[in-house]
Amino acid sequence: MNKSIVFKLFLLTTALCLFILALVFVGQSLFFKQVYIHQKVARVKTALEVYEQDYLKQAGNAQSMIKLEQDFYQKQGTWIAALDDRGNLQYTDDFQMEILLDRPGGRSGLGGTTLTVPLYTIMKVEDFSSGNPFLVPWIGEGRQIALEGLIIDNQPVVQRLGRSISNLREDNRLQNLQMVKKEYGNFPSLLEKGTITAIRIPDGVRVSRYTNHLFLDQIKAFQANLLYGNDDDGANLSSISDFEENHIQYKIFVERINDQSGKVAYLFAMTSLQPVNEAAEMMQDYYVYIIIATLLLVLLASLYFSRRIVQPLLRMNETTQRMANLDFSESIPVTTKDEIGNLSRNINVLSARLHSHITRLEEDIEQEKQLEQTRKEFISGVSHELKTPLSVIQSCLSILKDGVASHKRDYYFTAMEDEVKRMDLLIVDMLELAKYESGTYKMEMEFFDIADVLERVSGKFTSVLASKQLQIHIHLQSVEVVANQRRIEQVIVNFLMNAICYTPERQSIVVSMLDEEDTVQVCIENKGVYISDEQLEKIWDRFYRGEPSRQRASGGTGLGLAISKKILELHCVSYGVANTPEGVLFYFHLHKRQ
């Protein structure tokens, strides 16, 4: 049965892969090139619309316009330039020649005027070099020169330059080839002599603007058609035309626009279609490799599908073995909705439920162990701490029974009463600590102003502070926190009692708050005393007293800080104690109300 399924999947995979290969071949042969050209044209047209907006914003700034042209080429792989209404390349003041025409003579009536000739129309930027700026020896500032051209729309258009009028038909002349190819028609001719007054040559990155001679030739051809009136459609409307050079096809885009002054201008762009031709040829060469790769893909796919069926069963077997060893950390991925998928889902549900029940049982066992440990520690602590007061009471009773020192009868009764009170307080504290350590106590939270609690609790110790000649300084601000108010009051009382007990007479205690982003820090600092590093580590332990020399009579049960520690841990907040330059600081954090 399994072999039959694998064989069917093999046939299906083979047919599907061959069908996809045939579609790719037919699509590439018939549509790839057309789709590429269509998308290329659409992308360039969209980019031209964006470029037009940028052109209108930055028109008049030659540096910005040249950068726009360079950025357009970098992003679109398309050359672009802005032309004026006569087809001249704009912003060419860095590559031009000024000629002062002779006053007498001439056929155009332009004698005595200065004529500006864009040099890109008659020569290449490579004809200039730093060592010999003018490779054409008869060109230079102050030299005589003759020029020939036409008067079109009352504007001179230069076609040829030469050393003299007779030289205009010789080989060493300069000429605008695109203009020369056109018929003269009925335009008045231009034939003048003059003196070169200025020559400007680009430098730096601006040189690259004049190095694409194929693009410049197309601009000059467009200008010739525009001036001669042979390209009315292109001159009045946006157009896209084809052009081929050296067996490479190009697309030429012409967008007719109006600049900010309302004058007609043109955006002229040219892009190469060579990449699509190369890609199509390479695809044909690679079809042999594609067929071989497809056959390998068929074999791999059939192997994949066969393992796809068996793999879930192997995962089920591995997962159930882990479950038998009480390892429920791994689940079976459910990727299908068939019977195998339903079986995998049911095994996952069974694993999750078993894991939940076993985890709960382990938690109950751990909690029971913790309760048992708490009971043992409670009994051990009670037996240890009650030994001393019981010994004192037994001694007092023996003295009273024997009638010794009968004049101190009231003294011994008072001592026994103090020991009984101390035992009662000790038992209450130990029961409370055991409750917190049992793991069953749940802290109920509420909202309250921690500043009010600190001020109220501090006021209860006025008489105690006065008896020790201590001063208390309170620096508070109103902040609402979320906590158990009663237990937090208990922590504050324990911290204040500890500070009062350890602060020398005529010193001070500072109660303050530090407002943080999500929490508030409560600080209680007592001056004039320090705690060693060794004691700082043990200060939160039960029955620990900070000074070895301190007597039981002057202290509490030794459980106050241990109880405070458990209360703060149940609040899930940070706390601590540290020496300061003037004393010891106890602190804890509370979460602010959101």
MOFENFEN-V6596 format. One record per pair of residues at least 4 apart in sequence whose ideal C-beta (glycine too) atoms are under 8 Angstrom apart, sorted by the first residue. I is the first residue (numbers start at 1). J is the second residue. Records with the same first field share a line. If there is no record, write none. Layout:
I: J + J
This chain:
1: 5
2: 6 + 306 + 309
3: 7
4: 8
5: 9 + 309
6: 10 + 302 + 305 + 306 + 309
7: 11
8: 12
9: 13 + 302 + 305 + 306
10: 14 + 298 + 302 + 305
11: 15
12: 16
13: 17 + 298 + 301 + 302 + 305
14: 18 + 298 + 302
15: 19
16: 20
17: 21 + 294 + 297 + 298 + 301
18: 22 + 294
19: 23
20: 24
21: 25 + 290 + 291 + 294
22: 26
23: 27
24: 28 + 290
25: 29 + 287
26: 30
27: 31 + 32
28: 32 + 280 + 283
30: 34
31: 35
32: 36 + 276 + 279 + 280 + 283
33: 37 + 276 + 277 + 280
34: 38
35: 39
36: 40 + 276 + 279
37: 41 + 251 + 273 + 276
38: 42
39: 43
40: 44 + 251 + 271 + 273 + 276
41: 45 + 240 + 251
42: 46
43: 47 + 76
44: 48 + 76 + 78 + 251 + 253 + 269 + 271
45: 49 + 240 + 253
46: 50
47: 51 + 72 + 75 + 76 + 78
48: 52 + 80 + 253 + 255 + 267 + 269
49: 53
50: 54
51: 55 + 68 + 72 + 80 + 267
52: 56 + 255 + 257 + 267
53: 57
54: 58 + 68
55: 59 + 65 + 68 + 82 + 257 + 267
56: 257 + 259 + 260
58: 64 + 65 + 68
59: 65 + 259 + 260
61: 65
62: 66 + 91 + 93 + 94
63: 67
64: 68
65: 69 + 82 + 90 + 91
66: 70 + 91 + 205 + 206 + 209
67: 71
68: 72
69: 73 + 79 + 80 + 81 + 209
70: 74 + 205 + 208
71: 75
72: 76 + 78 + 80 + 269
73: 77 + 78 + 79 + 80
76: 271
77: 271 + 272
78: 253 + 269 + 270 + 271
79: 212 + 215 + 269 + 270 + 271
80: 267 + 268 + 269 + 270
81: 89 + 90 + 215 + 219 + 267 + 268 + 269
82: 89 + 90 + 91 + 265 + 266 + 267 + 268
83: 87 + 88 + 89 + 90 + 219 + 222 + 223 + 265 + 266 + 267 + 268
84: 88 + 90 + 263 + 265 + 266
85: 263 + 264 + 265 + 266
86: 153 + 155 + 223 + 226 + 227
87: 219 + 222 + 223 + 224 + 226 + 227 + 266
88: 92 + 118 + 223
89: 118 + 120 + 216 + 219
90: 265
92: 96 + 118 + 119 + 120
93: 200
94: 200 + 201 + 202 + 206
95: 118 + 119 + 120 + 125 + 200 + 201 + 202 + 210
96: 116 + 117 + 118 + 119 + 199 + 200
97: 116 + 117 + 119 + 139 + 196 + 198 + 199 + 200
98: 114 + 115 + 116 + 117 + 196 + 197 + 198 + 199
99: 114 + 115 + 116 + 117 + 145 + 147 + 194 + 195 + 196 + 197
100: 112 + 113 + 114 + 194 + 195 + 197
101: 106 + 110 + 111 + 112 + 113 + 114 + 115 + 192 + 193 + 194
102: 106 + 111 + 112 + 192 + 193 + 194 + 195
103: 111 + 112
104: 111
105: 111 + 193
106: 110 + 111 + 191 + 192 + 193
107: 189 + 190 + 191 + 192
108: 151 + 156 + 188 + 189 + 190 + 191 + 192
110: 115 + 156 + 190 + 192
111: 192
114: 197
115: 147 + 156 + 158 + 192 + 194
117: 121 + 122 + 147 + 158 + 161
119: 123 + 125 + 199 + 201
120: 125 + 210 + 216
121: 158 + 176 + 179 + 220
122: 158 + 160 + 161 + 174 + 175 + 176
123: 127 + 136 + 174
124: 210 + 213
125: 201 + 202 + 207 + 210 + 211
126: 211
127: 134 + 135 + 136
128: 133 + 134 + 135 + 201
129: 133 + 135
133: 201
134: 139 + 140 + 199
136: 172 + 174
138: 143 + 145 + 163 + 172
139: 143 + 145 + 196 + 199
140: 196 + 199
141: 196 + 197 + 198 + 199
142: 195 + 196 + 197
143: 195 + 196
144: 163 + 164 + 193 + 194 + 195 + 196
145: 161 + 162 + 163 + 193 + 194 + 195 + 196
146: 161 + 162 + 163 + 164 + 165 + 167 + 168 + 191 + 192 + 193 + 194
147: 158 + 160 + 161 + 162 + 168 + 190 + 191 + 192 + 193 + 194
148: 158 + 159 + 160 + 161 + 162 + 165 + 168 + 189 + 190 + 191
149: 156 + 157 + 158 + 159 + 160 + 179 + 189 + 190
150: 156 + 157 + 159 + 184 + 187 + 188 + 189 + 190
151: 155 + 156 + 157 + 187 + 188 + 189 + 190
152: 157 + 187 + 227
156: 190
157: 179 + 190 + 227
158: 176 + 190
159: 175 + 176 + 179 + 180
160: 168 + 173 + 174 + 175 + 176 + 180
161: 168 + 173 + 174 + 175
162: 166 + 167 + 168 + 170 + 172 + 173 + 174
163: 167 + 172
164: 168 + 193
165: 191 + 193
166: 170
167: 172 + 173
168: 173
169: 173
175: 179 + 180
176: 180 + 220
177: 181 + 217 + 220
178: 182 + 217 + 220 + 221 + 223 + 224
179: 220 + 223 + 224 + 227
181: 224
182: 224 + 228 + 230
183: 228
184: 189
185: 228
202: 206 + 207 + 209 + 210
203: 207
207: 211
210: 216
212: 216
213: 217
214: 218 + 245 + 270
215: 219 + 270
216: 220
217: 221
218: 222 + 243 + 252 + 268 + 270
219: 223 + 268
220: 224
221: 225
222: 226 + 231 + 234 + 252 + 254 + 266 + 268
223: 227
224: 228 + 230
225: 230 + 231 + 234 + 235
226: 231 + 234 + 235
231: 235
232: 236
233: 237 + 239
234: 239 + 241 + 254
235: 256
236: 256
237: 256
238: 253 + 254 + 255 + 256
239: 253 + 254
240: 251 + 252 + 253 + 254
241: 251 + 252 + 254
242: 249 + 250 + 251 + 252
243: 249 + 250 + 251 + 252 + 270
244: 248 + 249 + 250
245: 250
248: 272 + 273 + 274 + 277
249: 272 + 273 + 274 + 277
250: 270 + 271 + 272 + 273
251: 270 + 271 + 273
252: 268 + 269 + 270
253: 267 + 268 + 269 + 270 + 271
254: 266 + 267 + 268 + 269
255: 266 + 267 + 269
256: 264 + 265 + 266
257: 264 + 265 + 266 + 267
258: 262 + 263 + 264 + 265
259: 263 + 264 + 265
273: 277
274: 278
275: 279
276: 280
277: 281
278: 282
279: 283
280: 284
281: 285
282: 286
283: 287
286: 290
287: 291
288: 292
289: 293
290: 294
291: 295
292: 296
293: 297
294: 298
295: 299
296: 300
297: 301
298: 302
299: 303
300: 304
301: 305
302: 306
303: 307
304: 308
305: 309
306: 310
307: 311
309: 313
310: 314
311: 315
312: 316 + 332 + 335 + 336 + 340 + 341 + 344
313: 317 + 340
314: 318
315: 319 + 332 + 333 + 344
316: 320 + 332 + 343 + 344 + 347
317: 321
318: 322 + 330
319: 323 + 330 + 331 + 332 + 347 + 351
320: 324 + 347
321: 325
322: 327 + 328 + 329 + 330
323: 327 + 328 + 350 + 351 + 354
326: 358
328: 351 + 352 + 354 + 355 + 358
331: 348 + 351 + 352
332: 344 + 347 + 348
333: 344
334: 341 + 344 + 345 + 348
335: 341
336: 340 + 341
337: 341 + 342
338: 342
339: 343
340: 344
341: 345
342: 346
343: 347
344: 348
345: 349
346: 350
347: 351
348: 352
349: 353
350: 354
351: 355
352: 356
353: 357
354: 358
355: 359
356: 360
357: 361
358: 362
359: 363
360: 364
361: 365
362: 366
363: 367
364: 368
365: 369
366: 370
367: 371 + 439 + 440
368: 372
369: 373
370: 374 + 437 + 438 + 439
371: 375 + 438 + 439 + 440
372: 376
373: 377
374: 378 + 434 + 437 + 438
375: 379 + 434
376: 380
377: 381 + 434
378: 382 + 430 + 431 + 434
379: 383
380: 384
381: 385 + 430 + 542 + 543
382: 386 + 426 + 427 + 430
383: 387
384: 543
385: 389 + 426 + 430 + 543 + 557 + 558
386: 390 + 423 + 426
387: 391
388: 392 + 552
389: 393 + 419 + 420 + 422 + 423
390: 394 + 419 + 423
391: 395
392: 396 + 415 + 416 + 419
393: 397 + 416 + 419 + 420
394: 398
395: 399
396: 400 + 412 + 413 + 415 + 416
397: 401 + 416
398: 402
399: 404 + 405 + 412
400: 409 + 412
405: 412
408: 412
409: 413
410: 414
411: 415
412: 416
413: 417
414: 418
415: 419
416: 420
417: 421
418: 422
419: 423
420: 424
421: 425
422: 426 + 552 + 557
423: 427
424: 428
425: 429 + 556 + 557
426: 430 + 557 + 559
427: 431
428: 432
429: 433 + 557 + 559 + 560 + 563
430: 434 + 557 + 559
431: 435
432: 436 + 563
433: 437 + 542 + 559 + 562 + 563 + 566
434: 438
435: 441
436: 441 + 563 + 566 + 567 + 570
437: 566
441: 570
443: 484 + 487 + 567 + 570 + 571
444: 484
445: 482 + 483 + 484
446: 482 + 483 + 484 + 485
447: 480 + 481 + 482 + 593
448: 452 + 453 + 480 + 481 + 483 + 485
449: 453 + 478 + 479 + 480 + 481
450: 454 + 479 + 480 + 481 + 483 + 488 + 513 + 520 + 522 + 590
451: 455 + 476 + 477 + 478 + 479 + 513
452: 456 + 478
453: 457 + 485 + 488 + 489 + 492
454: 458 + 474 + 476 + 492 + 511 + 513 + 522
455: 459 + 474 + 476
456: 460
457: 461 + 489 + 492 + 493 + 496
458: 472 + 474 + 496 + 511
460: 493
461: 465 + 472 + 496 + 497 + 500
462: 466
463: 467
464: 468 + 500
465: 470 + 471 + 472 + 500 + 509
466: 470
468: 500 + 503 + 505
469: 505 + 506
470: 500 + 503 + 505 + 506 + 507 + 508 + 509
471: 507 + 508 + 509
472: 508 + 509 + 510 + 511
473: 508 + 509 + 510 + 511
474: 510 + 511 + 512
475: 510 + 511 + 512 + 513
476: 511 + 512 + 513
477: 513 + 515
479: 513 + 515 + 520 + 592
480: 592 + 593
481: 520 + 590 + 591 + 592 + 593
482: 590 + 591 + 592 + 593
483: 487 + 488 + 571 + 590 + 591
484: 488 + 567 + 571
485: 489
486: 490
487: 491 + 567 + 570 + 571
488: 492 + 567 + 571 + 590
489: 493
490: 494 + 563 + 564 + 567
491: 495 + 564 + 567 + 568 + 588
492: 496 + 522 + 524
493: 497
494: 498 + 560 + 561 + 563 + 564
495: 499 + 524 + 564 + 586
496: 500 + 509 + 511 + 524
497: 501 + 556 + 560
498: 502 + 560 + 561 + 586
499: 503 + 509 + 524 + 525 + 526 + 584 + 586
500: 509 + 526
501: 554 + 555 + 556
502: 526 + 529 + 546 + 547 + 584
503: 507 + 508 + 509 + 526 + 527 + 528 + 529 + 583
504: 528 + 529
507: 526 + 527 + 528 + 529 + 583
508: 526 + 527
509: 524 + 525 + 526 + 527
510: 523 + 524 + 525 + 527
511: 523 + 524
512: 523 + 525
513: 520 + 521 + 522 + 523
514: 520 + 521 + 523
515: 520
516: 520 + 521 + 589
518: 591 + 592
519: 573 + 589 + 590 + 591 + 592
520: 589 + 590 + 592
521: 587 + 588 + 589
522: 587 + 588 + 589 + 590
523: 585 + 586 + 587
524: 585 + 586 + 587
525: 580 + 582 + 583 + 584 + 585 + 586
526: 583 + 584
527: 582 + 583
528: 582 + 583
529: 583 + 584
530: 579 + 583 + 584
531: 535 + 536 + 539 + 546 + 577 + 579 + 584
532: 536
533: 537
534: 538
535: 539 + 546
536: 577 + 578 + 579
538: 544
539: 544 + 546 + 561 + 577
540: 544 + 561 + 562 + 565
541: 562
542: 558 + 559 + 562
543: 557 + 558 + 559
544: 558 + 561 + 562
545: 550 + 555 + 558
546: 550
550: 554 + 555
551: 555
556: 560
558: 562
559: 563
560: 564
561: 565
562: 566
563: 567
564: 568 + 575
565: 569 + 575
566: 570
567: 571
568: 573 + 575 + 588
571: 590 + 591
573: 588 + 589 + 590 + 591
574: 588 + 589
575: 587 + 588 + 589
576: 586 + 587 + 588
577: 584 + 585 + 586 + 587
578: 584 + 585 + 587
579: 583 + 584 + 585
580: 584 + 585
